[in-house]
Amino acid sequence: MKRPPRPEELRLWGMVADTVHARPGDKPLKLRAKVKIKPVRAPKAAKVQPTHLASIAPLRIDPSEIKPTPVRTPKSAPGHIEPNRRKRLIKEHDPIGARLDLHGFDQDQARPALEAFIRRAYADGHRAVLIITGKGKIGHGVLKKRTPEWLAAPALREMIAGVSQADQRHGGEGALYVALKRRA
């Protein structure tokens, strides 16, 4: 069963029908019935009494109590590698320009080594590199967690196009593909 048109639908149809004009010399269009349409009005907003606002005490903040919030780096590196590019890296159609193995490094040694490696690979014009972090004990490695954060840091973000987990043949969960941007 067909439902009757709603008032807002009739109003819209009336607006469309008003834009249709017959060409000169044509017979006028015969309309089935003329419908009077009432305009749809929005409900009135409640008025705010000014007396309520006057009873609120102004908020006073001591400037010495304001502490700057620390800037946090995002938990993941800038974007993922495009799926087609990742497939080309897995199948080795696009070469992996360099590899960095962080096994045996602690955090204090790994971060400077990673930054130097990315800068050198970018300067050499490599388009993709492989970083092997290892899985850590029980799959919760510190380097595995921290490497994406380090790659997202402002120092390296300008050079990196994307980061993705490596395929099993290149280290799986314990390694990352890093796509590098083209040098300008």
C-alpha positions as CSV (number, residue, x, y, z in Angstrom):
1,M,0.0,0.0,0.0
2,K,1.3,3.4,-0.9
3,R,1.6,5.9,1.9
4,P,0.3,9.5,1.6
5,P,3.0,12.1,1.1
6,R,4.3,13.9,4.1
7,P,3.9,17.7,4.4
8,E,7.6,18.4,3.9
9,E,7.6,16.1,0.8
10,L,4.7,18.0,-0.6
11,R,6.4,21.3,0.1
12,L,9.6,20.2,-1.7
13,W,7.5,18.8,-4.7
14,G,5.7,22.2,-4.9
15,M,9.1,24.0,-5.1
16,V,10.2,21.6,-7.9
17,A,6.9,21.9,-9.8
18,D,7.1,25.7,-9.7
19,T,10.4,25.6,-11.6
20,V,8.9,23.7,-14.5
21,H,7.7,25.9,-17.3
22,A,5.9,24.9,-20.5
23,R,7.5,25.9,-23.8
24,P,5.7,28.6,-25.8
25,G,2.9,27.1,-27.8
26,D,2.5,24.0,-25.7
27,K,-0.8,23.2,-24.0
28,P,-0.8,23.9,-20.3
29,L,-0.1,20.9,-18.0
30,K,-3.2,19.5,-16.3
31,L,-2.6,19.0,-12.6
32,R,-4.5,16.4,-10.7
33,A,-5.3,18.5,-7.7
34,K,-4.0,21.6,-6.1
35,V,-2.6,21.0,-2.6
36,K,-2.3,23.8,-0.1
37,I,0.9,23.4,1.8
38,K,1.6,24.9,5.1
39,P,5.1,25.9,5.8
40,V,7.0,23.8,8.3
41,R,8.2,25.8,11.2
42,A,11.0,24.9,13.6
43,P,10.2,24.7,17.2
44,K,10.9,27.8,19.2
45,A,14.0,27.7,21.4
46,A,13.6,28.2,25.1
47,K,14.6,31.7,26.3
48,V,17.4,31.9,28.8
49,Q,16.7,34.1,31.8
50,P,19.5,36.6,32.4
51,T,19.0,36.3,36.2
52,H,20.4,32.8,36.1
53,L,23.6,33.9,34.4
54,A,24.2,36.7,37.0
55,S,24.2,34.2,39.8
56,I,27.3,32.4,38.5
57,A,30.5,33.5,40.0
58,P,33.3,34.3,37.5
59,L,36.1,31.6,37.4
60,R,39.4,32.9,38.6
61,I,42.6,31.1,37.6
62,D,46.0,31.8,39.0
63,P,48.5,31.8,36.1
64,S,51.2,30.1,38.3
65,E,48.9,27.0,38.5
66,I,48.8,26.6,34.8
67,K,51.2,23.8,33.7
68,P,52.1,23.2,30.0
69,T,50.9,19.8,28.8
70,P,53.7,17.7,27.4
71,V,53.7,17.1,23.6
72,R,53.1,13.4,22.9
73,T,54.2,11.7,19.8
74,P,51.6,9.5,18.1
75,K,51.7,5.8,19.0
76,S,52.0,4.8,15.3
77,A,54.3,6.1,12.6
78,P,52.9,8.3,9.9
79,G,50.5,6.2,7.9
80,H,50.7,2.7,6.5
81,I,52.4,1.6,3.3
82,E,50.0,1.4,0.4
83,P,48.8,-2.2,-0.1
84,N,50.2,-2.5,-3.6
85,R,53.6,-1.2,-2.6
86,R,53.6,-3.6,0.4
87,K,52.9,-6.5,-2.0
88,R,55.8,-5.4,-4.2
89,L,58.1,-5.3,-1.2
90,I,57.0,-8.8,-0.1
91,K,57.5,-10.3,-3.5
92,E,60.8,-8.3,-3.8
93,H,59.7,-6.5,-7.0
94,D,60.6,-3.3,-5.2
95,P,64.1,-3.7,-3.6
96,I,64.6,-3.3,0.1
97,G,67.4,-0.8,0.0
98,A,68.9,-1.5,3.5
99,R,68.3,-3.5,6.6
100,L,68.9,-2.7,10.3
101,D,69.0,-5.4,12.9
102,L,68.3,-4.1,16.4
103,H,68.8,-7.5,18.2
104,G,71.0,-7.0,21.3
105,F,70.4,-3.2,21.5
106,D,68.8,-1.5,24.4
107,Q,66.5,1.5,24.0
108,D,69.4,4.0,24.6
109,Q,71.5,2.4,21.8
110,A,68.6,1.6,19.5
111,R,67.1,5.0,19.0
112,P,70.2,6.8,17.8
113,A,71.1,3.9,15.6
114,L,67.6,3.9,14.1
115,E,67.7,7.7,13.4
116,A,71.2,7.5,11.9
117,F,70.1,4.5,9.7
118,I,67.0,6.3,8.4
119,R,68.9,9.5,7.7
120,R,71.6,7.6,5.8
121,A,69.1,5.5,3.8
122,Y,67.1,8.6,2.9
123,A,70.4,10.4,1.8
124,D,71.4,7.4,-0.3
125,G,68.0,7.5,-2.1
126,H,66.6,4.2,-0.9
127,R,62.8,4.0,-1.2
128,A,62.2,1.2,1.3
129,V,64.1,-0.3,4.2
130,L,63.6,-3.2,6.7
131,I,64.0,-2.7,10.4
132,I,64.3,-5.9,12.4
133,T,63.3,-5.3,16.1
134,G,62.7,-8.8,17.2
135,K,59.6,-10.0,19.0
136,G,61.0,-9.7,22.5
137,K,60.2,-12.1,25.3
138,I,56.7,-13.5,25.0
139,G,56.0,-11.2,22.1
140,H,56.1,-8.0,24.2
141,G,59.4,-6.5,23.1
142,V,60.3,-3.0,24.1
143,L,61.9,-2.2,20.8
144,K,59.0,-3.6,18.9
145,K,56.7,-1.2,20.7
146,R,58.9,1.9,20.7
147,T,60.2,1.8,17.1
148,P,56.9,3.0,15.6
149,E,56.9,5.9,18.1
150,W,60.5,6.8,17.2
151,L,59.7,6.7,13.5
152,A,56.7,9.1,14.2
153,A,59.0,11.6,15.9
154,P,59.3,15.0,14.2
155,A,63.0,14.3,13.4
156,L,62.2,11.4,11.1
157,R,58.5,12.1,10.1
158,E,59.5,14.2,7.1
159,M,61.4,11.4,5.5
160,I,59.0,8.5,6.1
161,A,56.0,7.8,3.7
162,G,54.7,4.8,5.7
163,V,55.3,1.9,8.0
164,S,53.9,-1.6,7.9
165,Q,54.6,-4.9,9.6
166,A,56.9,-7.1,7.5
167,D,55.9,-10.3,5.8
168,Q,56.8,-13.6,7.5
169,R,59.7,-14.2,5.1
170,H,61.3,-10.8,6.2
171,G,60.7,-11.3,10.0
172,G,56.9,-11.1,10.5
173,E,55.9,-9.5,13.7
174,G,59.5,-8.8,14.6
175,A,60.2,-6.5,11.7
176,L,58.9,-3.4,9.9
177,Y,58.9,-2.2,6.4
178,V,59.6,1.5,6.2
179,A,58.8,3.3,3.0
180,L,60.8,6.4,2.5
181,K,59.8,9.6,0.6
182,R,61.6,10.7,-2.5
183,R,64.4,13.2,-1.8
184,A,63.5,16.7,-2.9
